[in-house]
Amino acid sequence: MSIPLHRLLGRLLPIPLAAALLLSIPAVSGAASAGVSGPENAVSAAVQGASRETVADYARFLKDKFGIAFSGAPTKGEFLAATAAAFRLVREDAEASVADGDSIFTDVKASSSYYEAAIALYREGVISSGALNPGAPLTAINAAQIAVKASGLKELAYTYPADKANRTLEPFRLSTALLGLRGAQELAAAIDAGLVPADHYHLIRERSAATAKYAAVLLGKTLETRGEYKRYIGWVSDDHILNELLNAYRASGIVKAPALQAIGDRALEEQLVTGYTIRDSRYESNFVDELTITYAHADIRHALQLVALLRSEGIDARVQYEPRTSAFVYLKEWGDPGESEYHEVRQIANGNWIEYAKEYELVFEFRSTADRDRFDGIIRQYAKMNEADQPGLIYGSWWQPLYYANVRPAGDYRLIANNRLSDGRYYLESFSLIGQTDDIAAAYRTDEPGITYASYTFWANAAFYRI
């Protein structure tokens, strides 16, 4: 636990706080899953071998984020529409471009359900004019050709001379003579770039129609190349995950967003809230909500031991490190707060300070809801203090561990609210009881252009709720 947050918690925890004082903690996130935990074998060979994106992973992501689920035999139009939806391509001038659309495609008119997706992808350079054939079965070859352009790799593809494309395509019994130079370049680049996984090569070799699984993998990998899939530093089971986590921590600093902090600090000085956090959306994991738990802390040694603990319990999960700054009032009677690379302070009119502490959230996406539901039991057994100097806990364990989930895990969780101000890629957050959201919205009211307020509910672990 960092010195700043430890100082604050050390003064708050001995006091019997009612649930209405939830905001007495700086807005640090917490919640999780519940379930029965118990020691198991160290990470099994099966878990170690699971650290690879599967067809099911891509399909679940597409369904969770965009509502996309391919039919058993996808059509070309279905794949194009799904691609446009996943890219969030929205044409702002649909009505004005009806005539243009009619002249671009010979078989897709403005009345077609594929019209807007086709126009958007045409403008992105993913598809060409002429006959689109949206109702035709999607072939594995054509899907790969679309994917390489949608991935932003078409310039790479068109650098391929014929002999290079033919070398890649020879094992598939394909060539520039069969596909034409441009078609061969696109397919060869898709294969070389890894957009087509090896276990689907047979669809290319046999010149087959695309399957739902194949379409999901291609679209998922396309999103990866655009930075719009999941973001994570590794898996719990990775051999070098602790080094990756430590490097991520060392590379991060105190997150600053002056416009948002001015609003948050004003609310702190007026005692309208008692804490907030600042985060950068570029670090967001984009994980599937149903499988995800976010765990907040301040000490990197604790994080390293927590990841190793999960590994020792046979649990694998994707891990994302998200830095954040926690801001709260540091009382003058606590002594000189000082400054370090881990915290900064600013003295306010009444002699107190506002302290800005470097913290983090570890976001875990588990392999299954069963593993997700074991997390709470593991934390309660090995990472939650119930008495002073309690033995058998990992380093830096807190009295009230902080973890949360957007989808309720099994166990004792309470619905609370997150109050968020957004400004570009940065956002400010404070947690509260649901009944306090109107008061916090008023506290964070601003006329600053571009700053927006929103609130939503999520599930926090009971220990955090009871602070």
Order of alpha helices (4+ residues) and beta strands (2+ residues): alpha-alpha-alpha-alpha-alpha-alpha-alpha-alpha-alpha-alpha-alpha-alpha-alpha-beta-alpha-alpha-beta-beta-alpha-beta-beta-beta-alpha-beta-beta-beta-alpha-beta-alpha
